[in-house]
Amino acid sequence: MEQCIYYGEFNAEKYWRSEKLAKLPHISNNQIENIIKAMDELLFVLCSEKDTLITRYKIDPAQIKYLKDIGFSFAYNDTDLTEDISKEEQYKNICQILLEKYDELSNKELMKKNSTMSAFAVLPESREVSKKYGFDFDFPKINIIKKVNSKIYSSEINRDLNSKYPFKIANSSKELYEEGMKYLNNSPIMIKDSFGVSGKGNLVISNEGILQRVVSYINSQEKAGKSVEFIIESFLDKERDFSCQFFIHKSGDVEILSIQEVRNTGSSYHGSYTPSKEFVEFIRGKGYFSIIKEVAAQLYKDGYYGDICIDSMVLKNGDIIPIVEINARKSMSLIKHNIDKYVLNFNLNCSFTFLNVIFSTHIPYEQIIKEMEEESLLFKPGMNKGLIPLSSNALFINRYLDKNQNIKTYKGRLYLAILYKNETEKEDMLNNLTQLLNKNQINVLN
């Protein structure tokens, strides 16, 4: 079996989006950006024994040892790809770094020529990386990938499927105000950036005053030469979110991989969960899977093949919105699906979530793993419940990058797979983990 080399950039939309487009109001947070850059570690769940995972920052040795103990084996880089934490370096995506590190990495055993390369999301430099390193990387052209990932593309497809819930595209601040006001007469509205991700680039507007402030912010960018491209739609009364992961083969064949229930906080992703059989039958009865195949056929017709995650939702009135977003890439729910495949060996339920934390402590990651094991929280094969920590880097990355210790309080994120038999066990384990972290002066925020 040939080697596959995995790498990832979990904020690919940032590199697909044109710099010429105006942005919605947002608060930049360098610590959150650092966490997102460290999320590439999660891709280990896709790896088999002969595969390699290339991460921007080296994975903590304690995490590597634990993953090997529970059956995950893969090659990995044991040094950081970058040590420069300047603004210029932080903006570079992992492909740009791989191109710069060619002389250093190309002769290493973990970067064998003729390997297959697989990205979390295809980036503008992906083709150049695969060509330079001599890797097989079969993917559509980047202009196609940008097109099908745009929320305008997904909105237009959803309109064709579901004309009951219309939308408008605003190409000026004037249109944004005029069209927004038409919708506000009936309900709050949602304004979407065509390349927003996980809550970024989505704004809920409830009254004219807020709309006017947003329009004024956009107008100032428009005067500076930026183009305007936003989607306006009614804010819908949602019951639940879910997603479908599938793969379009180069032949056009479609392979549906999983359905995951998605938990969101506001518009931001907060975890994937296995839906009940009753829910899957409910959406089947609504014709959901037939719609997915129609969308897949359209994507293929437009030149796309590869990984797809479609975000969908059920409204409180029972209607399904089949296409909220099209993510033409791998996804967090695909990671959950691959954890599910591992968990099948143990006949347990599985959920995938994360804890947001703040801390000032200098406790090492190894100590967290050790204490989780002492408290019987750390999953090992043979146990009937337990937690699998999935990310060492995302937890402590801001402390790690703060070489001069200028920051007093660090933000972090601990991704987890929760293996359990009933909901009470799941909640008890999360509560016990929260207490363990709090005891070590790591405060859980959610």
Buried (B, 14 or more C-beta within 10 A) or exposed (E): EEBBBBBBBBBBBBBBBEEEBBBBEEEEEBBBBBBBBBBBBBBBBBBEEBBBBBBBBBBBEBBBEBBEEBEBEBBBBEEBBBEEEEEEEBEBBBBBBBBBBEEEBBEEEBBBEEBBBBBBBBBBBBBBBBEEBEBBBEBBEBEBBBBBBBBBBBBBBBBEBBEEEEBBBBEBBBBBBBBBBEBBEEEBBBBBBBBBBBBBBBBEBEEBEBBBEBBEBBBEBBEEEBEBBBBBBBBBEEEBBBBBBBBBEEEEEBEBBBBBBBBBEEBEBBBBBBBEEEBBEBBEEBEBBEBBEBBBEBBBEEEBBBBBBBBBBBBEEEBBBBBBBBBBBBBBBBBBBBBBEBBEEBEBBBBBBBBBBBBEBEBEBBEBBEBBBEBEBBBEEEBEBBBBBBBBBBBBBBBBBBEEEEBEEBBBBBBBBBBBEEEEBBEBBBEBBBEBBEEBEBBBEE
